[in-house]
Structures are given as C-alpha cells and as structure tokens.
Amino acid sequence: MQARLFVAVAALVLAACNSSPIFVVVQVTPPSLSMAVGATDTVRAQATQLGYGIVQNALIGWTSSDPSIATVAGYDSVAYVTAVAPGSTSVVAQSGGSASTVAVTVLPPAPAPIAP
C-alpha cells in the first residue's frame, strides 16, 4: 500500500515538474502614462514565475482597451504606445494567463500660438 502511494505521489510530482510554466505576475513599467496627441512612448513588461524568478524571453502580448485613444504595437517585453485622441484608456500586457495594465491619459494638443 505504501509503495503504491509513493509511486502515485512521485508520478504527480514528475508531472508537475514537466508542465508548462505558470506566470504568477506580469509587471509593467511605467504603471501610467500621460502624453499629448501624436506622441509615442515606450512601455515594458516582465513575467515572473513562482519559485524561478524572472522568465527570460517570455511571450507577452499587448492590447489597447480603446485604440481610438491610444494604440499599442509590440511583442514580448517592449511595446510602443501612440496617443491618437484625447481621453483615457488602458494598455494591457498579458502572458501565461496573467495580465498587468498601464493607465494611459492622452492630453489634447497644445493650442497654436496667436499671431500678434
């Protein structure tokens, strides 16, 4: 009985060790952006696996909650956010079932100077 239990537990441990990594946290920097219409800024993400630390070359996908306000282009750890129109939106970095958000505020363009 004990031998069977040991074999069953050993099989479960080995199966867990061979499973795909679970990302516990995706962290983004900076956590927020404030930018003028037409500006582009860089955001970064990092995936961390429980017990193993930072995951090198993690596959990270990026999306914008409202592309009419700000778009995002990137793959893996670096993405570029471009301000399209005034308003607020979120840019989301996702990896391994975990996600983190950058709050994006797009400011209206500065008024043109008035000629004398």
ZADRENLUM-164804 format. One record per atom (N, C-alpha, C, O, CB): residue number from 1; atom name; x, y, z. Coordinates in Angstrom, 1 decimal. Glycine has a CB too. Example, Ala and Ser with C-alpha at 12.3 -4.5 7.8 and 13.67 -1.06 7.14 Angstrom:
<atoms>
     i   at       px       py       pz
     1    N     13.2     -5.7      7.8
     1   CA     12.3     -4.5      7.8
     1    C     13.2     -3.3      7.8
     1    O     14.2     -3.3      8.5
     1   CB     11.3     -4.5      9.0
     2    N     12.8     -2.2      7.1
     2   CA     13.7     -1.1      7.1
     2    C     12.9      0.0      7.9
     2    O     13.4      1.1      8.0
     2   CB     14.1     -0.6      5.7
</atoms>
This chain:
<atoms>
     i   at       px       py       pz
     1    N      0.8     -1.2      0.0
     1   CA      0.0      0.0      0.0
     1    C      0.9      1.3      0.0
     1    O      0.6      2.2     -0.8
     1   CB     -0.9      0.0      1.2
     2    N      1.9      1.3      0.9
     2   CA      2.7      2.5      1.0
     2    C      3.5      2.6     -0.3
     2    O      3.8      3.7     -0.8
     2   CB      3.7      2.4      2.2
     3    N      4.0      1.5     -0.9
     3   CA      4.7      1.6     -2.2
     3    C      3.9      2.2     -3.3
     3    O      4.4      3.0     -4.1
     3   CB      5.2      0.2     -2.5
     4    N      2.6      1.8     -3.4
     4   CA      1.7      2.3     -4.4
     4    C      1.5      3.8     -4.2
     4    O      1.5      4.6     -5.1
     4   CB      0.4      1.6     -4.4
     5    N      1.3      4.2     -2.9
     5   CA      1.1      5.6     -2.6
     5    C      2.4      6.4     -3.0
     5    O      2.2      7.5     -3.6
     5   CB      0.8      5.8     -1.1
     6    N      3.6      5.9     -2.7
     6   CA      4.8      6.6     -3.0
     6    C      4.9      6.8     -4.5
     6    O      5.3      7.8     -5.0
     6   CB      6.0      5.8     -2.5
     7    N      4.6      5.7     -5.3
     7   CA      4.7      5.8     -6.8
     7    C      3.7      6.8     -7.3
     7    O      4.0      7.5     -8.2
     7   CB      4.4      4.4     -7.4
     8    N      2.5      6.8     -6.7
     8   CA      1.5      7.8     -7.2
     8    C      1.9      9.2     -6.9
     8    O      1.8     10.1     -7.8
     8   CB      0.1      7.5     -6.5
     9    N      2.4      9.5     -5.7
     9   CA      2.9     10.8     -5.4
     9    C      4.1     11.2     -6.3
     9    O      4.2     12.3     -6.8
     9   CB      3.3     10.9     -3.9
    10    N      5.0     10.3     -6.5
    10   CA      6.2     10.5     -7.3
    10    C      5.7     10.9     -8.8
    10    O      6.3     11.8     -9.4
    10   CB      7.1      9.3     -7.4
    11    N      4.7     10.2     -9.3
    11   CA      4.2     10.4    -10.6
    11    C      3.6     11.8    -10.7
    11    O      3.8     12.5    -11.7
    11   CB      3.2      9.4    -11.0
    12    N      2.9     12.2     -9.7
    12   CA      2.3     13.6     -9.6
    12    C      3.4     14.7     -9.6
    12    O      3.2     15.7    -10.3
    12   CB      1.3     13.7     -8.4
    13    N      4.4     14.4     -8.8
    13   CA      5.5     15.4     -8.7
    13    C      6.2     15.5    -10.1
    13    O      6.5     16.6    -10.5
    13   CB      6.5     15.0     -7.6
    14    N      6.5     14.4    -10.7
    14   CA      7.1     14.5    -12.0
    14    C      6.2     15.1    -13.1
    14    O      6.7     15.9    -13.9
    14   CB      7.5     13.0    -12.5
    15    N      5.0     14.9    -13.0
    15   CA      4.0     15.5    -14.0
    15    C      4.0     17.0    -13.8
    15    O      4.0     17.8    -14.7
    15   CB      2.6     14.9    -13.8
    16    N      4.0     17.4    -12.5
    16   CA      4.0     18.9    -12.2
    16    C      5.3     19.5    -12.7
    16    O      5.3     20.7    -13.2
    16   CB      3.8     19.1    -10.7
    17    N      6.4     18.9    -12.5
    17   CA      7.7     19.4    -13.0
    17    C      7.8     19.6    -14.5
    17    O      8.5     20.4    -15.0
    17   CB      8.9     18.5    -12.5
    18    N      7.1     18.7    -15.2
    18   CA      7.1     18.8    -16.7
    18    C      6.0     19.6    -17.3
    18    O      6.0     19.7    -18.5
    18   CB      7.1     17.4    -17.2
    19    N      5.2     20.2    -16.5
    19   CA      4.1     21.0    -17.0
    19    C      4.7     22.4    -17.5
    19    O      5.8     22.8    -17.1
    19   CB      3.0     21.2    -16.0
    20    N      3.9     23.1    -18.3
    20   CA      4.3     24.4    -18.7
    20    C      4.4     25.4    -17.6
    20    O      3.7     25.2    -16.6
    20   CB      3.4     24.9    -19.8
    21    N      5.2     26.4    -17.7
    21   CA      5.4     27.3    -16.6
    21    C      4.1     28.2    -16.3
    21    O      3.4     28.5    -17.2
    21   CB      6.6     28.3    -16.8
    22    N      3.9     28.5    -15.0
    22   CA      2.8     29.3    -14.7
    22    C      3.4     30.7    -14.3
    22    O      4.2     30.8    -13.3
    22   CB      2.0     28.7    -13.5
    23    N      3.0     31.7    -15.0
    23   CA      3.4     33.1    -14.6
    23    C      2.6     33.6    -13.6
    23    O      1.4     33.8    -13.7
    23   CB      3.5     34.0    -15.9
    24    N      3.2     33.9    -12.4
    24   CA      2.4     34.4    -11.3
    24    C      2.1     35.9    -11.5
    24    O      1.0     36.4    -11.1
    24   CB      3.1     34.2    -10.0
    25    N      3.1     36.7    -12.0
    25   CA      2.9     38.1    -12.1
    25    C      3.5     38.6    -13.4
    25    O      4.6     38.2    -13.9
    25   CB      3.6     38.8    -10.9
    26    N      2.8     39.5    -14.0
    26   CA      3.3     40.3    -15.1
    26    C      3.3     41.7    -14.6
    26    O      2.3     42.3    -14.2
    26   CB      2.4     40.2    -16.4
    27    N      4.5     42.3    -14.6
    27   CA      4.7     43.7    -14.1
    27    C      5.0     44.6    -15.3
    27    O      5.8     44.2    -16.2
    27   CB      5.8     43.8    -13.0
    28    N      4.4     45.8    -15.3
    28   CA      4.6     46.8    -16.3
    28    C      5.3     48.0    -15.8
    28    O      5.0     48.4    -14.6
    28   CB      3.3     47.1    -17.1
    29    N      6.1     48.6    -16.6
    29   CA      6.7     49.9    -16.2
    29    C      6.6     50.8    -17.5
    29    O      7.0     50.4    -18.6
    29   CB      8.1     49.8    -15.7
    30    N      6.3     52.1    -17.3
    30   CA      5.7     52.7    -16.1
    30    C      4.3     52.2    -15.9
    30    O      3.7     51.7    -16.8
    30   CB      5.8     54.2    -16.1
    31    N      3.7     52.4    -14.7
    31   CA      2.4     52.0    -14.4
    31    C      1.3     52.9    -15.1
    31    O      0.2     52.6    -15.2
    31   CB      2.1     51.9    -13.0
    32    N      1.8     54.1    -15.4
    32   CA      0.9     55.1    -16.1
    32    C      1.6     56.0    -17.0
    32    O      2.8     56.2    -16.8
    32   CB      0.1     55.9    -15.0
    33    N      0.9     56.5    -18.0
    33   CA      1.5     57.4    -19.0
    33    C      0.5     58.6    -19.2
    33    O     -0.7     58.4    -19.2
    33   CB      1.8     56.7    -20.4
    34    N      1.1     59.8    -19.3
    34   CA      0.4     61.0    -19.7
    34    C      1.1     61.5    -20.9
    34    O      2.3     61.9    -20.8
    34   CB      0.2     62.0    -18.5
    35    N      0.4     61.6    -22.0
    35   CA      1.0     62.0    -23.2
    35    C      0.1     62.9    -24.1
    35    O     -1.1     62.8    -24.0
    35   CB      1.5     60.8    -24.0
    36    N      0.7     63.7    -25.0
    36   CA      0.0     64.5    -25.9
    36    C     -0.4     63.8    -27.2
    36    O      0.3     62.8    -27.5
    36   CB      0.8     65.8    -26.2
    37    N     -1.4     64.2    -27.8
    37   CA     -1.8     63.6    -29.1
    37    C     -0.7     63.6    -30.0
    37    O      0.0     64.6    -30.2
    37   CB     -3.1     64.3    -29.7
    38    N     -0.4     62.4    -30.7
    38   CA      0.7     62.3    -31.6
    38    C      2.0     61.8    -31.0
    38    O      2.9     61.4    -31.8
    38   CB      0.9     63.6    -32.3
    39    N      2.1     61.8    -29.7
    39   CA      3.3     61.3    -29.1
    39    C      3.4     59.8    -29.0
    39    O      2.3     59.1    -29.0
    39   CB      3.4     61.9    -27.6
    40    N      4.6     59.2    -28.9
    40   CA      4.8     57.8    -28.8
    40    C      5.7     57.6    -27.6
    40    O      6.7     58.3    -27.4
    40   CB      5.4     57.1    -30.1
    41    N      5.4     56.6    -26.7
    41   CA      6.2     56.3    -25.6
    41    C      6.4     54.8    -25.5
    41    O      5.6     54.0    -26.0
    41   CB      5.6     56.9    -24.3
    42    N      7.4     54.4    -24.7
    42   CA      7.8     53.0    -24.6
    42    C      7.3     52.5    -23.2
    42    O      7.4     53.1    -22.2
    42   CB      9.3     52.8    -24.7
    43    N      6.7     51.3    -23.2
    43   CA      6.4     50.6    -22.0
    43    C      7.0     49.2    -22.0
    43    O      7.4     48.7    -23.1
    43   CB      4.8     50.4    -21.9
    44    N      7.3     48.7    -20.9
    44   CA      8.0     47.4    -20.7
    44    C      7.2     46.5    -19.8
    44    O      6.5     46.9    -18.9
    44   CB      9.4     47.6    -20.2
    45    N      7.3     45.2    -20.0
    45   CA      6.7     44.2    -19.1
    45    C      7.7     43.1    -18.8
    45    O      8.6     42.8    -19.6
    45   CB      5.4     43.6    -19.8
    46    N      7.5     42.5    -17.7
    46   CA      8.3     41.4    -17.2
    46    C      7.4     40.3    -16.6
    46    O      6.6     40.6    -15.7
    46   CB      9.4     41.9    -16.2
    47    N      7.6     39.1    -16.9
    47   CA      6.9     38.0    -16.3
    47    C      7.8     37.3    -15.3
    47    O      9.0     37.1    -15.5
    47   CB      6.5     37.0    -17.4
    48    N      7.2     36.9    -14.2
    48   CA      7.9     36.3    -13.1
    48    C      7.2     35.0    -12.8
    48    O      5.9     34.9    -12.6
    48   CB      8.0     37.2    -11.8
    49    N      7.9     33.9    -12.7
    49   CA      7.3     32.6    -12.4
    49    C      7.6     32.2    -10.9
    49    O      8.8     32.4    -10.5
    49   CB      7.9     31.5    -13.3
    50    N      6.6     31.8    -10.2
    50   CA      6.7     31.4     -8.8
    50    C      7.9     30.4     -8.6
    50    O      7.9     29.4     -9.2
    50   CB      5.4     30.8     -8.3
    51    N      8.8     30.8     -7.7
    51   CA      9.9     29.9     -7.4
    51    C     11.1     30.0     -8.4
    51    O     12.2     29.4     -8.1
    51   CB      9.4     28.5     -7.4
    52    N     10.9     30.7     -9.5
    52   CA     12.0     30.7    -10.5
    52    C     12.5     32.1    -10.9
    52    O     13.5     32.3    -11.5
    52   CB     11.6     30.0    -11.7
    53    N     11.7     33.1    -10.5
    53   CA     12.1     34.5    -10.8
    53    C     11.7     34.9    -12.1
    53    O     10.7     34.4    -12.7
    53   CB     13.6     34.6    -10.6
    54    N     12.4     35.9    -12.7
    54   CA     12.1     36.4    -14.0
    54    C     12.2     35.4    -15.1
    54    O     13.2     34.6    -15.2
    54   CB     13.0     37.6    -14.3
    55    N     11.2     35.4    -16.0
    55   CA     11.2     34.5    -17.1
    55    C     11.8     35.2    -18.3
    55    O     11.3     36.1    -18.8
    55   CB      9.8     33.9    -17.4
    56    N     13.0     34.7    -18.7
    56   CA     13.7     35.3    -19.9
    56    C     12.9     34.9    -21.1
    56    O     12.4     33.8    -21.3
    56   CB     15.1     34.8    -20.0
    57    N     12.8     35.8    -22.1
    57   CA     12.1     35.6    -23.3
    57    C     10.7     35.2    -23.2
    57    O     10.2     34.4    -24.0
    57   CB     12.9     34.6    -24.1
    58    N     10.0     35.7    -22.2
    58   CA      8.6     35.3    -22.0
    58    C      7.8     35.9    -23.2
    58    O      8.1     37.0    -23.6
    58   CB      8.0     35.8    -20.7
    59    N      6.8     35.2    -23.7
    59   CA      5.9     35.7    -24.7
    59    C      4.8     36.6    -24.1
    59    O      4.0     36.1    -23.3
    59   CB      5.2     34.5    -25.5
    60    N      4.9     37.9    -24.4
    60   CA      4.0     38.9    -23.8
    60    C      3.2     39.5    -24.9
    60    O      3.8     40.0    -25.9
    60   CB      4.8     39.9    -22.9
    61    N      1.9     39.5    -24.8
    61   CA      1.1     40.2    -25.8
    61    C      0.5     41.5    -25.3
    61    O      0.3     41.6    -24.1
    61   CB     -0.1     39.2    -26.2
    62    N      0.3     42.4    -26.2
    62   CA     -0.1     43.8    -25.8
    62    C     -1.4     44.1    -26.5
    62    O     -1.6     43.8    -27.7
    62   CB      1.0     44.8    -26.1
    63    N     -2.3     44.8    -25.8
    63   CA     -3.5     45.3    -26.4
    63    C     -3.9     46.6    -25.8
    63    O     -3.5     46.9    -24.6
    63   CB     -4.7     44.3    -26.2
    64    N     -4.7     47.4    -26.5
    64   CA     -5.2     48.7    -26.0
    64    C     -6.7     48.5    -25.8
    64    O     -7.4     47.9    -26.7
    64   CB     -4.9     49.9    -27.1
    65    N     -7.2     49.0    -24.7
    65   CA     -8.6     48.9    -24.4
    65    C     -9.4     49.7    -25.3
    65    O    -10.6     49.4    -25.6
    65   CB     -8.9     49.2    -23.0
    66    N     -8.8     50.8    -25.8
    66   CA     -9.5     51.7    -26.7
    66    C     -8.5     52.3    -27.7
    66    O     -8.0     53.4    -27.5
    66   CB    -10.2     52.9    -26.0
    67    N     -8.3     51.6    -28.9
    67   CA     -7.4     52.1    -29.9
    67    C     -7.7     53.4    -30.5
    67    O     -6.9     54.0    -31.2
    67   CB     -7.3     51.1    -31.0
    68    N     -9.0     53.9    -30.3
    68   CA     -9.3     55.3    -30.8
    68    C     -8.6     56.4    -30.0
    68    O     -8.6     57.5    -30.4
    68   CB    -10.8     55.5    -30.9
    69    N     -8.2     56.0    -28.8
    69   CA     -7.5     56.9    -27.9
    69    C     -6.0     56.7    -27.9
    69    O     -5.2     57.7    -28.0
    69   CB     -8.0     56.8    -26.4
    70    N     -5.6     55.5    -27.8
    70   CA     -4.1     55.1    -27.9
    70    C     -4.0     53.7    -28.4
    70    O     -4.7     52.8    -28.1
    70   CB     -3.5     55.2    -26.4
    71    N     -3.0     53.6    -29.3
    71   CA     -2.7     52.3    -29.9
    71    C     -1.4     51.8    -29.3
    71    O     -0.6     52.5    -28.7
    71   CB     -2.5     52.4    -31.5
    72    N     -1.2     50.4    -29.4
    72   CA      0.0     49.8    -28.9
    72    C      0.5     48.8    -29.9
    72    O     -0.3     48.1    -30.5
    72   CB     -0.3     49.1    -27.5
    73    N      1.8     48.9    -30.1
    73   CA      2.4     47.9    -31.0
    73    C      3.7     47.4    -30.3
    73    O      4.5     48.1    -29.8
    73   CB      2.9     48.7    -32.3
    74    N      3.7     46.1    -30.2
    74   CA      4.9     45.4    -29.6
    74    C      4.6     44.0    -29.4
    74    O      3.5     43.5    -29.5
    74   CB      5.2     46.1    -28.3
    75    N      5.6     43.3    -29.0
    75   CA      5.6     41.9    -28.7
    75    C      6.7     41.6    -27.8
    75    O      7.8     42.1    -27.9
    75   CB      5.7     41.0    -30.0
    76    N      6.5     40.7    -26.8
    76   CA      7.4     40.4    -25.8
    76    C      7.6     41.5    -24.8
    76    O      6.6     42.2    -24.5
    76   CB      8.8     40.0    -26.4
    77    N      8.7     41.8    -24.4
    77   CA      8.9     42.7    -23.2
    77    C      8.8     44.2    -23.5
    77    O      8.6     45.0    -22.6
    77   CB     10.2     42.5    -22.6
    78    N      8.8     44.7    -24.8
    78   CA      8.8     46.1    -25.1
    78    C      7.6     46.4    -26.1
    78    O      7.4     45.6    -27.0
    78   CB     10.1     46.5    -25.7
    79    N      6.9     47.5    -25.8
    79   CA      5.8     47.9    -26.7
    79    C      5.9     49.4    -26.8
    79    O      6.4     50.1    -25.9
    79   CB      4.4     47.4    -26.2
    80    N      5.2     49.9    -27.8
    80   CA      5.2     51.4    -28.1
    80    C      3.8     51.8    -28.1
    80    O      2.9     51.3    -28.9
    80   CB      5.9     51.7    -29.4
    81    N      3.5     52.8    -27.3
    81   CA      2.1     53.4    -27.2
    81    C      2.1     54.7    -27.9
    81    O      2.9     55.6    -27.7
    81   CB      1.7     53.6    -25.7
    82    N      1.1     54.9    -28.8
    82   CA      1.0     56.1    -29.6
    82    C     -0.4     56.7    -29.2
    82    O     -1.4     56.1    -29.3
    82   CB      1.1     55.9    -31.1
    83    N     -0.3     58.0    -28.8
    83   CA     -1.5     58.8    -28.5
    83    C     -2.3     59.2    -29.7
    83    O     -1.7     59.8    -30.6
    83   CB     -1.2     60.0    -27.6
    84    N     -3.6     58.9    -29.8
    84   CA     -4.4     59.2    -31.0
    84    C     -5.3     60.3    -30.8
    84    O     -5.4     61.2    -31.6
    84   CB     -5.1     57.9    -31.4
    85    N     -6.1     60.3    -29.7
    85   CA     -7.1     61.3    -29.4
    85    C     -7.2     61.5    -27.9
    85    O     -6.9     60.6    -27.1
    85   CB     -8.4     60.9    -30.0
    86    N     -7.6     62.7    -27.5
    86   CA     -7.7     63.0    -26.0
    86    C     -8.7     62.0    -25.3
    86    O     -9.7     61.6    -25.9
    86   CB     -8.2     64.4    -25.8
    87    N     -8.3     61.6    -24.1
    87   CA     -9.1     60.7    -23.3
    87    C     -8.3     59.8    -22.5
    87    O     -7.0     60.0    -22.4
    87   CB    -10.0     59.8    -24.3
    88    N     -8.9     58.8    -21.9
    88   CA     -8.2     57.8    -21.0
    88    C     -8.5     56.4    -21.5
    88    O     -9.6     56.1    -22.0
    88   CB     -8.6     58.0    -19.6
    89    N     -7.5     55.5    -21.4
    89   CA     -7.6     54.1    -21.8
    89    C     -6.6     53.3    -21.0
    89    O     -5.9     53.9    -20.2
    89   CB     -7.4     53.9    -23.3
    90    N     -6.5     52.0    -21.3
    90   CA     -5.6     51.2    -20.6
    90    C     -4.9     50.4    -21.7
    90    O     -5.4     50.0    -22.7
    90   CB     -6.3     50.2    -19.6
    91    N     -3.6     50.1    -21.5
    91   CA     -2.8     49.2    -22.3
    91    C     -2.5     48.0    -21.4
    91    O     -2.1     48.1    -20.3
    91   CB     -1.5     49.9    -22.8
    92    N     -2.8     46.8    -21.9
    92   CA     -2.7     45.6    -21.2
    92    C     -1.5     44.7    -21.7
    92    O     -1.5     44.5    -22.9
    92   CB     -4.0     44.8    -21.1
    93    N     -0.7     44.2    -20.8
    93   CA      0.3     43.2    -21.1
    93    C     -0.1     41.9    -20.6
    93    O     -0.5     41.8    -19.4
    93   CB      1.8     43.7    -20.6
    94    N     -0.1     40.8    -21.4
    94   CA     -0.6     39.5    -21.0
    94    C      0.4     38.4    -21.3
    94    O      1.0     38.4    -22.3
    94   CB     -1.9     39.2    -21.6
    95    N      0.5     37.5    -20.3
    95   CA      1.4     36.4    -20.5
    95    C      1.0     35.3    -19.6
    95    O      0.8     35.5    -18.4
    95   CB      2.9     36.8    -20.3
    96    N      0.9     34.1    -20.1
    96   CA      0.6     32.9    -19.3
    96    C     -0.6     33.0    -18.4
    96    O     -0.6     32.5    -17.3
    96   CB      1.8     32.6    -18.4
    97    N     -1.7     33.7    -18.8
    97   CA     -2.9     33.8    -18.1
    97    C     -2.9     34.9    -17.1
    97    O     -3.8     35.1    -16.4
    97   CB     -3.1     32.6    -17.4
    98    N     -1.8     35.7    -17.0
    98   CA     -1.7     36.8    -16.1
    98    C     -1.6     38.1    -16.9
    98    O     -1.1     38.1    -18.0
    98   CB     -0.5     36.7    -15.1
    99    N     -2.0     39.2    -16.3
    99   CA     -2.0     40.5    -17.0
    99    C     -1.7     41.6    -16.1
    99    O     -1.9     41.5    -14.9
    99   CB     -3.4     40.7    -17.7
   100    N     -1.2     42.7    -16.7
   100   CA     -1.0     43.9    -15.9
   100    C     -1.3     45.1    -16.8
   100    O     -1.2     45.0    -18.1
   100   CB      0.5     44.0    -15.4
   101    N     -1.7     46.2    -16.2
   101   CA     -2.3     47.3    -17.0
   101    C     -1.5     48.6    -16.8
   101    O     -1.0     48.9    -15.7
   101   CB     -3.7     47.6    -16.6
   102    N     -1.3     49.3    -17.9
   102   CA     -0.7     50.7    -17.9
   102    C     -1.9     51.7    -18.1
   102    O     -2.6     51.6    -19.2
   102   CB      0.4     50.9    -19.0
   103    N     -2.1     52.6    -17.2
   103   CA     -3.2     53.6    -17.4
   103    C     -2.6     54.7    -18.3
   103    O     -1.5     55.2    -18.0
   103   CB     -3.6     54.2    -16.0
   104    N     -3.3     55.0    -19.4
   104   CA     -2.9     56.0    -20.4
   104    C     -3.9     57.1    -20.4
   104    O     -5.1     57.0    -20.6
   104   CB     -2.7     55.3    -21.8
   105    N     -3.3     58.3    -20.2
   105   CA     -4.1     59.6    -20.4
   105    C     -3.5     60.3    -21.6
   105    O     -2.3     60.7    -21.6
   105   CB     -4.1     60.4    -19.1
   106    N     -4.4     60.6    -22.5
   106   CA     -3.9     61.4    -23.7
   106    C     -4.5     62.8    -23.6
   106    O     -5.7     63.0    -23.5
   106   CB     -4.4     60.7    -25.0
   107    N     -3.6     63.8    -23.6
   107   CA     -4.0     65.2    -23.5
   107    C     -4.2     65.8    -24.8
   107    O     -3.6     65.4    -25.8
   107   CB     -2.9     65.9    -22.7
   108    N     -5.1     66.8    -24.9
   108   CA     -5.3     67.5    -26.2
   108    C     -4.0     68.2    -26.6
   108    O     -3.2     68.5    -25.7
   108   CB     -6.5     68.5    -26.1
   109    N     -3.8     68.4    -27.9
   109   CA     -2.6     69.1    -28.3
   109    C     -2.7     70.6    -27.8
   109    O     -3.7     71.1    -27.5
   109   CB     -2.5     69.1    -29.9
   110    N     -1.5     71.1    -27.6
   110   CA     -1.4     72.5    -27.1
   110    C     -2.0     73.4    -28.1
   110    O     -1.8     73.2    -29.3
   110   CB      0.1     72.9    -26.8
   111    N     -2.7     74.5    -27.7
   111   CA     -3.3     75.4    -28.6
   111    C     -2.2     76.1    -29.4
   111    O     -1.1     76.4    -28.9
   111   CB     -4.2     76.4    -27.9
   112    N     -2.5     76.4    -30.7
   112   CA     -1.5     77.1    -31.5
   112    C     -1.3     78.5    -31.0
   112    O     -2.3     79.2    -30.5
   112   CB     -1.9     77.1    -33.0
   113    N     -0.1     79.1    -31.0
   113   CA      0.1     80.4    -30.6
   113    C     -0.7     81.4    -31.5
   113    O     -0.8     81.2    -32.7
   113   CB      1.6     80.8    -30.5
   114    N     -1.2     82.5    -30.8
   114   CA     -1.9     83.5    -31.5
   114    C     -0.9     84.5    -32.1
   114    O     -0.1     85.1    -31.4
   114   CB     -3.0     84.2    -30.6
   115    N     -1.0     84.8    -33.4
   115   CA     -0.1     85.7    -34.0
   115    C     -0.5     87.2    -33.6
   115    O     -1.6     87.5    -33.4
   115   CB     -0.2     85.6    -35.6
   116    N      0.6     88.0    -33.4
   116   CA      0.3     89.4    -32.9
   116    C     -0.4     90.2    -34.0
   116    O     -0.7     91.4    -33.8
   116   CB      1.6     90.0    -32.5
</atoms>
